[in-house]
Amino acid sequence: MTLRPAAPGRGIVFRRIDAGAEIDALWTNSIDATLCTVLSNGEGIEVRTVEHLMAALAGCGIDNAIVELDGPEVPAMDGSAAPFVELIEAVGTIAQDLPRRAIKVLKPIEVRGGHGVSAALLPDHGFSMSFAIDFDNPLIRCQDMLVSFEPGTFRTELSQARSFCLLDEVDRMRAAGLAQGGSLDNAIVINGDKVLNDGGLRFADEFVRHKLLDAFGDLYLAGGPIIGHFSGSCSGHAHTRQLLAALFADPDAWCMTTLSDTAGLWPIPLPDAPRLVHA
């Protein structure tokens, strides 16, 4: 994978150099998938597992970038967004002349599923997120977290949180063609009340932090940062996509605006830095 600069207003674009195709990183290009977010050009070309990279791009304030891939999936790295953030910070970013565009939530929008699942967007002056999970596992159990985003918040609070799974789910996922390259190097694996990874957890509540990371990345498929509050309860990628669809289906629920002060929501761009990132 290589990240390349893009012109102002171009947005985030995934370029499959092996297939000669480009896919804009927008919720309208996302398709039904299991356990990850998948973008499609509608002609059989896909890019899988985009959520962690999208979260890193959002957290680093990257509006425009070309993501070149020579295959159908973003590299798993360590199962978090931290390696992407570190690579982006290592080369820096360049401020562009076009004002930053953002989506402002004007009224509450909510989607619901079974067993208490819900996802909502609410009006707010900045950007914040809350999430609650409830797992029938003695280690995970119930966790919840509220995050109000300031410069550096994503990097310190969410970027290092890794994907997780239960050991007894691994065989079922692989039988279904999922997690073929999965290992302790790119996910937390739990057996009962034990973490099998060396070093254990990075946070006591790493599980809910990763759910926030996933939602943060999926929300960036709106086409820009959101001004509002996201609330999730046991929800997943599909519910966030449904939430964006519900938001944009109601013209009274949102409006486009510009961010005159990026420091209020996102990190300040660093000028005159190198411009390529490889992973």
N, C-alpha and C positions, 0 to 999 in steps of 0.2 A: 504494500500500500504506500502511495505517495500523496501527500497533501500539497497542492499547488495554489498560488494566489488566483483570484478571479476578479473580474471587473466589478466596480460598484454597482449594486442592484442585481447582480447575477444570482445571489443566494448560494446555498450549498448544493452541489451537483455531484452525483456519483457517476464516474466514467469507467465502464467495463472495457478496458483496453483489449482484452482477449476476445470480446464479442462485438466491438465497434458500436457500443450503445451508451447513451447518457440517460440518467434518470434524475429528475429534480427531487430533492429531499423535501417532499410535501406529503401531508397526510392523505391527499387524494390519490397518491401513487402507492399507498400501503395496501397490503392484501391480507386475507386471513392466514394466520400462521400459528404454530404452537411454540410457546416459550420464548419467542423473540419477535422483533419487528422486521418485516420484510417489505422492501420496495420492489415494484415491478414496472416495466415500461409497457405492459399490456400485450407484449408480443413474445412472452416466454423468457425474457431476460430479467433476472432478479439480482438483488443485493440483500443478503441476509444479515441479521444481527447488527443493525445500524445504531441501536439505541445508546450504547456506551460511547461511541465516537460522537454522536449527536449531542450527548450530554457534555462531553469535553469541549466541543465547539461552542456550545451555548455558554458554558461556564467561563470560557476564555474570551467571550465577546466576539467570536468570529462570525461575521455576517455573510461573507462571500469566500468560497473556497471550492476547488475542484478536488475530489477524492478519487484518485486513480487506483483501480484494483485489477489484478490479473486473474481473478476468480470470483465466485459468487458470494463470498462471505468476508466481512470485515475481520481482521485478525483478532483472536480472542484475547491476546495478551495475558494478563493475570486475572481476568474476569471482572476487572473494574475499569474505570475511566482514567485512573491515575497515570498509567504509562503514556496515554495520549496527551494529557495535560502537561506532563513533563517534557515531552517532545515539542509541543507547541511553545511552551515557555522558553525552551532552550534556544529556539530560533527567533522568537519574538513575533510581533505582529506590526502591521503598518496601518495607521489611520488613513481612511479614505475620505474624499471630499463630500460624498453624498450623506445627508443626515440619516441617522439610524431610524428605521421604521419599526414600530411595535404595534401589537394588537392589544387594545384596551378592552377589558371586559366591562360591560355596562349593566348587566343584570345577571342574576344567578341562573346557571345552566347545570342540569344534573342528569346522569344516566344511572340506572340501577340494574342489578342482576340478582340471581338467587342467593340465598344464604347470607344476606346482609351486605352483599357487594354493592359498592357505589363509587362514583367519581363525580366531582363537581368543580365548577369554576365560579368564583364569586368576585364581585368588584372589590378592588383594593387600591391603595395609593401607590404601592410598589409591587414587588413580587414576593410571594411567600407560598409555602407548601406545608401540608400536614398529611400524615399517613398513619393508618392503624392496620396491623396484621394480627391474625389469630390462627395459629397452627396447632394441630393435635400432635405436638412433639414436645417432650419435656425440656428441651434446650431452648427452643424458639418461643413457644407459647404466645402470649399477647405482648406486642410491643407497639409503641406509638411515638411519634416525633413531630415537632413543629419547627420549621426553619424559616427565618426571615432573611432574605438574601441581601447581602452587602458585598462590596468588593472582597474577594478572597473566600467567601462563604462556601462556595461549591468545592473549591480545592481542599479546604481543611475539614469540612463536615461530611461531604458525600463522595468525593471522587475516588477515595480508596476502598469503598465498600464493594465487596465482590459478590458475584452470582453464587447461589447456593442451591443444594439439592440434598435429598435424603438418599442414603446408600441403597435402600431397597427400590428406589425409583430408577436407578442408573440402568439396570438391565432392561427395564420396560422402555426407557427412552431410546436405548440403542437398538432394540428390536423394532422400534418405530422409525428408525433411520435418523434419530436425533443424537446430539452429543457424541458424534463419532470421534471427534478429536478431544473430547473432554478428559480432564485429568485433575489431580490435586494441584497442578500448576495454574489452572485457570478457573477454579471454582472451589467454594467451601463444600466439603462433603461431610454429612452428619450421619452418624450411626447411633441411634438412640439419643443419649444425652452427651455424646462425645463428638468432638471435632477431630477428624482424621488428619487434617493438614498440620504439618510442622509449624510451630509458632502459634497455633490456635487462631482466635479471632483478633481482628484489628480494633474492633470496638465491641463492647458488651452487647450493643444493639445493632450490630452490623447488618442484620437481616432487614430491618425496617429501613435502614439507611440505603441499602441497595434498592429497595422498592421505590424510594424517593428518587434515586439516581435514574432508574429506568423511566419513571414518569417524567422526569425533567428532560431526558433525551427525547422521549416521544412527543412531548409538548412542543419541542423546537421544530417539529414537522408542521407547525402552524405557519411557518414561513418567516418567523422572527420572534423576538422575545415577547412574552406576555406580561401585561400589567394587570395583575389580579391575584387571587388566591386560589390554589389548587388544593382540593381535599380528596383523599382517596381512602377507601376502606376495603381491604382485601381485594382490590381491583388489580387488573393486569393490563398488558399492552392493548388488547382488543377494546377494553373499556375506555382507555385514553383516546384511542382513535375514534370511538363512537362519540366521545365527549367533544372532540374537535368538530366532528361532523354536525353535531347538534348545535354547537356554538355558531358555526358559519352558516347553518341553515336558517338562522334567525337574524335578519339584518338589524333588529333593534337590540341585539345582545352584545354587539361589539362595534368597534370603529378602529380605523387605522390612525396612528398618531406618530409623531417623531419624538425621539429622545434628545433633548437639547443638552442634557448632562448625563453622559453614559456612566459616570462614576456613581450615580445614584443606584444603579441596578447591576452593573457589570464592571469587570476590571478595565482599567484605563489602558488603551493600546500603547505599545512601545514603538517609537519611530525608528527608522533606519536600521532594521534588523535583517538577517538572512531570511530567505523566503521559501525554503523547501523543508518538508518534514518527511522522513522515511520511516516505515515500520515494517 
